[in-house]
Amino acid sequence: MPKALKRKLSSDFSDAFELDSDNDDAYDNDDIDVDFTISSPRKSPKKTSKKPRKRTTSPNDPGVQLDTQVLVATSTNPHPPSLHTIPASSLPPLRTALVSWFARVRDLRAMPWRKPYDASLSRDEQAQRAYEVWVSEIMLQQTQVATVIPYYNRWMEKFPTIQALAQSNIETINSLWKGLGYYSRASRLLSSAKLVVSSPQYAGRLPDTVDELMKHVPGVGRYSAGAICSIAYGRCEPALDGNVHRLLSRLLALHSPPKSTQTLALLWAGATDLVKSVDVPGDVNQALIELGSTVCKPKDPLCAECPVGEWCMAYNMVKEEKEKKISKEKNAYEPIDVDAETQDIEDLCTLCAPLPLTGGVTRFPMKVVKKKAREEVDVVCVVEWRGGGGDVWKGKGKGQRWFLLVRRPEKGLLAGLHEFPTSPNIASPTAASPATQNSKAHSKSAGTKSNSPSELARIAQSVVSRALVDPVQGQYDVTSAFFGASSSKASQKSTVGDSGNGVREDGGKVEIVHVKPAGDVVHVFSHIRKTYRVCWVGLRGGGGGGGGDGRPPGLREEFDFGGEAEEERDAEDAEEENERGPRSGKVKSTKGKEAKTKKRKRTNGDEEVDGCEVDVPDESPALRLRWVKMEDVEGANIGTGVLKVWKKVQTLWK
C-alpha cells in the first residue's frame, strides 16, 4: 500500500472513532431494535495512479508466508467489500447447522413464548401467536430473559388475548409491569391493543406484514416486526437485534462503526440472506438470537461450541493467527490481500476501521464509547399527614397516617407511575451554563447546597404549596431539631375544596410540623444517574385536624412538575429513539377531513404523525394527586427507585 494512502486511512479512522477495547458489552442487549443512523458515510479515497506494491510476506519476517484469505482485515489492510457478504454456496449448510442446533437447545431456557412453528394454524391462531410473540419482544427490549419470564407468565395469565388487554387500564398495566423498567413500553402495549381491537381493518389481529406493523403499531420497529412476522406468521423476514448484530459482525469480520448506515445495511442484508426462501424463517431468526445470547457472547464467547464456526471469518482469523504465531507486539506489520492488489483502489472496502491485533473474536463488532449517563439530584419529599390533632406528632395517641403520591405524566421517564412529590434536577439551575451544569464540580456544589436545612425547608414548602389547594405559608425555624417546625402564628387557613379523593370540603389550618433529612438514595437509569435527596415532611391540620373526621387536606387537580420535568421527558424520548431507531413508512394524512372520532397526534414508532385520526376509546384518567394510607404505599404503582426512597425514610421511624 502506498505510504501516503496508509497514513490517510490511519488518520481518518483515528479521528473519526475512539476504540473502547475494555467495553466488551456495548451491545449486550437481549432483544432490542437495532436500526440506527449517523452522519453521512465516509467518501472513498481519491484514485491514485500509483499501483500498490505487491507483498505476500511480513516486512519483519520475510520467510513467513501469509494466508491472505484470512488476514485481510488486520491493521489498515485493504480488502474487497465482498468479504462482508455470505457466499451463496455457504448459505444452505449454514442454515442447516443453525436450525439443527436450535432444535437441540430450543427448550433449555424454558421460555414460555417459544413454541415450534405450526403451518397448519388458522389465521386467528396465528394472530394469537403474534400477540404472544409481540408481548415477549416488547418485554425483552433492554431486559434479560430470566427477568422477563415471570413477568410474561403473570401478564398472559391476566391478559391471555389482545382483546383482554384492550379492556384494561393503565393502572392495572403498570401494576403488572412494576419493576420491569422502561414503563412506556407497557403503555404502548395497551394503546396498541386498543387500536388493533377497535380498528375494523385489523379486527383484533396484529398485522402480518413488517410495513403494517411498523406503520401502525407504536413501539414496534424493524427488528420486532421481523420477529413477529417470521415466528408467528412464517414470513421470510429478518430480525436483527443486538445479539444478531454481534454474531453477524464476527461471521463477516466486519470491523466498522456499528451504528452507521452502511454497517447496518450490510448486516440487515446478511440477515435477509439467511431467511430467504426458507421453510422455517422464525426458527432461523430465533437460532441467531439464541446463538448470539448464549454462545457468541460479548465477553468470553464459546467459539468451540458454535455450530457456525466453520463459516465465521473472525474465528478462522484467530485460528490462523495462532497457527502462524504472529506476534501481537508487531503493529508495523502489514499483510496484503493478493486479490485486492489487482483491484482499483476505489473498489476496496472503505468501511472497516483499523483492527487491533489483540482481543481475538471480541474485536468484533467495533467497540464504541458509551455515552456517559448524566447525573442529576432530585429532592424527594415524603409528605405525611396525621389526623387526630397535633399531639400525634408528639407521640400522644394514635393518629391516621396518610402519604401523598403524585402520578407522573403519561409520557417519558416512569410514565404513569406514582412517586412522592419531587423537586427535580436541582443540580442544574437554569442560571448555569450547559457546560457548568454538566460538570461534576457544579453538581457537587449544587447538591451540597440542597443539603442545608434552610434549602430543604424552602423546597418542602414549595412542594406542599403546589400540592394542596391552598398553599401552605409559614416561617421556619431552621435551627430546630425538626429543621422547620412551623410557627402557629404563620399557619393559615386553607379553603379546601372537593378534590374527588375523599377529603373533606371544609377548610382548616395546615401546618408543616417538620422537615427531616433521611439521606440519599442512588438509582441508575440507562441514561440518567439519579441521586434522590430524601426528606420526611410532616403535616397536621387541614381537613381532619383537631379531631375531626380524620380525612386529609384537599389537593389540587394536577401537580406542577416544573420545567425540569419537561426536559426529563424530552430526554427520555430521545433515549428511546436511540434505542429503538427510526421507523420507516408514513401514515396517510387526513388533514381537512372532518373527524367523527377523537383526533390527536399518534406516534408512528418514534415519529409523531400530524393529522392522523385514531379511534381510541376514552379512558378516565387517574387522579394526579392522592393520599394513600401508610399500609397501602408499597402496593401502589411505584417504581423500584421510589420503593428505595420509601425504605430509606422508614429508617427515621426506627
N, C-alpha and C positions, 0 to 999 in steps of 0.2 A: 504494500500500500504506500502511495506517496506520503512523505513525512508531513507535508503541508495539510493534506486531507486528514491524516491521522490526528494532527493537532486540532484541526477544526472540529472533528467529531467529538474528541475528548472534551474540548472546551464547551461545545454546545450542550452536551449531556450533563456535565458537571454544573453548568449554570442553571439548567432547567430543572433538575431533580436532585433532591437530597436523599441519599440512600440511608435506610434505617435498618442496619444489619442486626440490631438487637431485638427488633419488634417483629417476632415471627407470627403473631396472631392478629395482624392488621385486618385480616379478612376472615377471622374465626367466627362466622355467623352461621347458626344452624340453618335458617331459611330466611332469606331477605331478597327483595327485588334488587338486582344489580343492573341499573340502567342509567349510567351517569353520562354527563357531558363535561368537557372542559374547554379551554380556549382552542382556537383553530390549530389543526395539525401542523407538524414541522414540514418545512419545504425540503425537497430533495437537494442534496449538494449540487453545485453547478458542475456541468460536464467539463472534464479536463481532457486535453489532447494527449497527455501522457498516459500510457497504459501501465497498470501496476506491475511491479516486478514479481515474477513467479518465484515462490519459495515453498518447499514442502517439508522443510526441517526447521527446527528451532535455531535461532542465531546463536544461542548459548550452548547447544549440543548438536552439532552438525551430523552426528552419526545416528540420531534418533529419527525414525520415520514417523510421521503423524497420520492418524486416521482422520482425514479431512472431512469425512461424512459425519463424524460425531462432534469434534471440537470446533464447531463452526460459530459458536456464539461467545467464545472466550475473548476477553478484552474488547477491542474495537474491531474485531474481525468482520469483514463483510460476508453476507450470505444471502441467498435468494429468498424472496418472500414466500416461495412455495414451501419452504421449510415449515411454515406455520399452518399448513393445511394437511389434514389426514389423507393419506393416499387412498384412492378408491379401492385398491386391492386389499387394503388393511381393514376397511370398514366391516365386511361380513364377519371375519374371525374375531374382531374386537367386540362387536355387538354380542356375538355368541358367548364370548368369555364373560362379558358383563352380566348378561341375563342368567347364565348358569350360576355364576357366583351369587347373584341376588336371590335366586331361588333357594339357596342354602342358608342365607342369613336373614331372609325377609322377616321372620318372626322372633329373632333373637332379642330385640329390644322391646318387644311386646307393645308396639304402637297400635292403639285401638282403631285408628283411622286407616291403617294399612291393610288392604284386602286384595286378594287376587282379582285380576280383571276378568269380567264375565261378559262376553259379547252378546249373550242371549238376553240381557236385561232389557226391559221395556223402557220407553222414553221417561216415564215417571220414575222408574227405579234408577235410571242413570242420573236423573236430576237429584234424587236423594243422595246418591254417591257424591255428586258435585257439591251438595250442601256440606256433607261431612268433610270432604277434602278442603273446601273453602274455609270452614271454621278452623281446621287444623293448620292450614297455611298462614292464616292471619295470626293465630296464636304463636306460631313458630317464628314469626319475624322478631329477630333480635333476642330470642329466648331459647334456652336449651330444651332438648326433647324431654329429659327427665322431669323438668319443671312443668312442662305443658301437660303431660299425661293426666295427672289428677284433675287439672282444670278442665281438660277436654271431656273427661268422663262425667264430671258434675254438670257441665254445660249440656251435653247430649241427653242426660237424664232429665234436665229441666226443659230443654228445648229440642226434642227429638226430630223436629221438622222445621223447615224455614217458616211455615205458617205459624207454628207455635212461637217462634222467635218474634215474628212480626206483631204478635198480640201483646208483647211485653212492654216494659217501660225502662227508661234509663236507670232508675233507682235499682230495679231488680238486676239489670245487666251489670251495673257497677259492683253490686254486692257479690256476684259470682266471679267477677274479674279481679276483685281486690287482692293485691299482692303480686299480680302478674306484670304490672308496669305497662307503659305506653297505652294509657287508658283511652286515648282517642280511637284506638283500634276497636274497642268494644262499642263505642257509639256509632262507628261506621258500619259495623255488622248489623246493628239494629236498624239504622236508617236505610241501609241497602236491602235488608229483608222486607221492610215496609214497602219500599219502592217496587221490588220484584213481585211481591204478593198482590199489590194493588194495581199493577200495570196489566192491562188487557193483552199487551204484546207478549208478556212473559208468563202470565197466569200461574205465578208461584214457582216457576222453574228458572234456575240460573241460566243465562245464555250459554250456548255451546260453542261459541267461537271466541277466539282471542280478541278480535276487534270489538265485539259487542261487550265483552266483559270489561275491557279497558275503558271503553267509552261511557258505560252506563252503571258500573258498579264502583262506588267510591272506595278508594284504598286498594284496589286491585291493579297491579302493574303487569308488565310483560311476563315476569317470572311466574307470579301467582296464576295469571291467566293460562300460561302454558302448562303449569302443573295441573290445574283443574281440567282443562280440555283433554290432556293426554291421559291422565289417570282415570277420570270419570267417564269421559266420552270417547276415549280411544282415538283421538285425533293426533296426527303426527306433528306435534308442536314441541319445540324445545323449551327447556326450563333451566335458566342459568342463574343459580343462586351463588352465595359466597363460596360454598363448598365446591361447586362445579367450576366456578371461576378459577379457583386454585388448582384443581385437578387438571383442567384443560391447559392452563398456563404451563404446567410441568409436562404434560403429554406432548405439547407443541414446542417446548423450550422457548417460550415467549417471555422475554425479559424487557417489558415496556411499561410505560405509565399505566397502571391498572384501571384508571378511571377515564382514560382517553377514549374518544370516539372510535379511533382506529383499532385500539386494542379490543374494545367491546364488540366491534363489528367482526373481528376475526374469531373471537370466542363464541359469539352467537352463531356464526357460520359453522363452526366446528360442532356445536351442539345440535344444529339443524341437520347436518350431515348424518349424525349418529341416529336420529329418529326418522329419517326419511324412508318412507315406504316399508316400515316395519309393522309386524302384526301386533306387537305389544309396546307401543311408544311409552306408555306410562311406566312399564317395568324398566325400560332403558333409562328414563329420567330418574326414577327412584333409585336405580342402581348407581347412577352417577352421584346423586346426592348422598346416598349411604356410604359409598366408597370414599368420597371426599371428607365425610364427617368422621368415619371410624378408622380409615386406613391412611389416606393421603392427607394427614393432619398438618396443621400449620407448623407444629414442632414435633420432632421425633416421629416422622412418618414411618409406617411399617411396610417399606418397599418390598421386602422379601415375601410378604403375604398378598401383594397386589396382583389381581388377575390380569391387569393390562400392562404389566411391567415390560413385556416383550415389545410393546409399541411406544413406550414412554421415552421421549428424547432426553429428558433430564436425567432419568435413571440410567440410561445407557451411557450418557456423557460421564456420569460419576464413575461407572464401572470402568470405562476406558481410561479415565484419569488415574485410577488406582492401578490398572494393569500397566500403564506406561510409566508409573511412578513419577508423574510430573510434579516438580517441586512447587509447593504453594507459595514459596517465597519469591519466585522469579516472575515478577509482574511485567518485565520488559519483553517477555516472550510473546510472539505474535503469530499464531498459526493461521494458515490461509486455506480457504476452500478452493480446490482446484477448479471446480465447475464455475465458481464465481469469477475466477480470473479471466475467463473468456467473455464475461458479460460486460455490457456497458455499465458505467458507474451508476446511472440513473435507474437501472433495473435491479439494483441491490436493495435489501431491506434497510430502510432508514428509520424504522420504528424502535428497534431494540436499543436499549441503553447498554453501556459497558457492563460486562458481567463479572462480579467478584470471583476470584479464583478459589475462595473458600466458602464453605457453607453447604456443600452437597446440593440435594434437590430443593432444600429450603431457600435457595437463592431465587426460586420461582414461587409465586409471581414477584415482580419487583416490589421492594418494600417502600412504603411512603411514610412520612412522619404524620402521626395522628394529630389532628387539631386538639390543642390542649383545652380542656373544659374550663370555661370561665368561672371565676369564684364570686360568690355573692353572699351577703349577710342579710338575713331577714330577722326582724324581731317578731316573735310569735307570742301573742297574749292569750294565755289560757284564762279566760274570763269566767269566774264562778260567781253565781248569785245564791245567797242563802236566805230562805224565808224564816219566819218566826221571830223577827225582831233582831236588833243589833247584838243582843247578848250571845247569840250563837257563835259569833266570831271570837268571843272571849272564853269559849269552852263551856258556856252555860246553856243547857238544853240541847235538844237535837233538832236542828232545822233541816229543811229540804235542801239538797244540793243540786243545782242546775248549772250546766255549762253551755256556753254559746258556741255554736258551729256555723260556719259560712259555707255555702255551696259555691264551688268555683264555676267559672264560665264554661260553656259547652265546648269551647274551642281552646286548644293549647295544652299547656302542661297540666297534668292531673285533671283533665276535663271532666266536669260533672261530679267530682268527689267533694267530700266535706273536709274542712280543716278548721283550726282555731283562727280567729281574726289575726291577720298578719300585716305588718308594715314591711313591704318587700324592698329588697335591694338597697338597704340604707348605706351600703358601702360604695355606692356610685351616685352621689348627688349630682344634680344637673349643673351645678356651678363648676364642676371639674371638667377638664378637657378629656376627650376619649382616651388619649394616651395615659393621662394621670389616673383615670378611672380603672384602667386595666392593670395598673402596677400593683405589685404586692405591697409596696410601702403604703400606698393610698388605702388599699383595702384594710391593712392592719390598723392604720390610724383611724379610719372611719369606724372600723369595728370596735376599737378601743373606746371611742367616744360613746358608742351606744351602750357601753357597759356602765356608764356613770348613772348614779341614782336619779339625777335630775332629767337626764335624757330618757331613761326608761319611763319615768313618771309622765313626761310630756307625750311620749309615744302611746302609752297606755290610755291617757285621757283622750288623745286623738282617735284611737281605735274605738273606744267606748262611745264617743260622741258620734262617730259615723254609723254606729250600730243601733243605738237607742233612738226612739222617736224624738225625744227632747234631749239634746246634747248635755252631757254632764260637764259642769264647770266648777272648779274649786281650786283652792290654794293648797299646795302640797308641802308638807314638812319633810324635805328630802333627807334630813339628818336623823329622822326617827328610825326605829328598828324596822318599821314596815316600809321604808322608802316612799312614803306618800300617804300617810293617814290623813284623810281629807278633813278639813275644818267643818264642823257642823254649821258654822255661820255661812260658809261658802256653798253649802249644798242648796240646790234649787229644786223647786217643784217641777215635775215632768208631766206635761199634758199628754198622757199616754193614750194612744188610740187603739182600735182593734186591729191587731196585726194578722188575725186569722189563724194564730197558732195557740189559742187557748189562754192568752194573757188577759188580764182584766183591763177594762177600759178607763177606770178612774186613775187620776194622777197620784203622785206621791213623791217623797224625797228619794233620790237615788244618789248614793254616796259611794265613792271609791274608798274602801277600807284600807287596802294596802296594795303595793306593787312589789312583789318579792322575786328577785332573780333566782332562777333554778339552774342556770348553767347553759352550756352549748351542746347542740346535737348536730353532728355532721351527717349529711345524706347526699350521696353522689348519684346524679343522673348521667345520661350518656354525654351530655354537653354542658352541664352545669354542676358545679360543686357547691352545694348549699350548706351554709352554717346557720342553723336555726338558734337564735339567741332567745331562750325561753324565759318568760316571766309569768308569774301567777298573780292575776288581778282579782281582788276580792271586792264584791259589790254587796250593798244592802239597801233596803228601802225599795221605793218604787211600787210596783203592782201589789206585791204581797207583803210589804214591810209593815212592821208594827203589829204583827199578829193577825193580819188579815186572812184572806182565803188561801195564801201561800202560792200565788201564781207570780212568776217573774215579770219584770217590766216589759212594756211593749217595744217592738222592734220595727225598724224601717223595712220597707218592702224589698229594698236591694242594698247591698253593701258596696261602697265605692272602693274598688281595689287600687285605684290610683294609676298614674301614667306608667309607672314601672311595670304594673301587671300587664298592660297592653303590650309593652315591649317584650315581656316574657312570652306572651302568646305568639307574637310575631317570630321570636327566636325559635320557639318550638316548631312552628310551621316550617321555618327554613331548615331546621334539623331533619324533620320528617321528609321533606322534599329531597334532601341529600341522600337519605337512606333508601327511599323507595325509587327515586329517579323520576324524570319527566315522563309524561304519558303522551302517546301519540293519538291522533284522531280528534275530530271536532264534533260537537253536537249541534245539530241543525238549529239555528236561531229561530225564535218565534216572535221577534220584535214586531210590534204593530198588530199582532193578533190579540183580539180581546180574550182575556183569560177568564175562565169559569172556575178554575181550580186555584188553589193557593199558589202564588207566584213568589219565587225567591231565587237568590243565587244558589245554584247547586254546584258541588265540586265534582269535577271530572278528574279523578285521581288527585293531583295536586293543583290543577288549574281551575280557577273559578270561571264558570261559563255564564255570561250575562244573557238574559232573555230566555232562559230555559224554563218551561213550565213543568213543574214536577208536582204530581198529586200526592201530597204527604198527609196522612191522617193527622189531624190536630191532636196534640197531647198537652194536657195541662202541666205547666212547668212546676217543679217542686219549689217550695219556699226558699228564697236565697239565704235568709237568716232564720235560725230556730234555736230554741232552748232544748237541751237534752238532759234527761236525768243522768246522774253520775253512773248508775249501773248500766246505762244504755250507750255510753260513749263508744266502747270498743265494738259494739255491734253495728254502729253507724257505718256508712260508706266512707271510710277514711283510708288513706294510703299508708304504706309502711313507714314513711317519714313522719307522718302525723302520729302514728302509733308510738314511735320512738319519743316524740315530744310528750305524749300522754304519760309514758312510763317515767320520763325524766321529771315531770312536775310532781309526780306522786312521791318522789324522794323527799320533798319538803314536808310531807304529811307524816312521815315515819319517825 
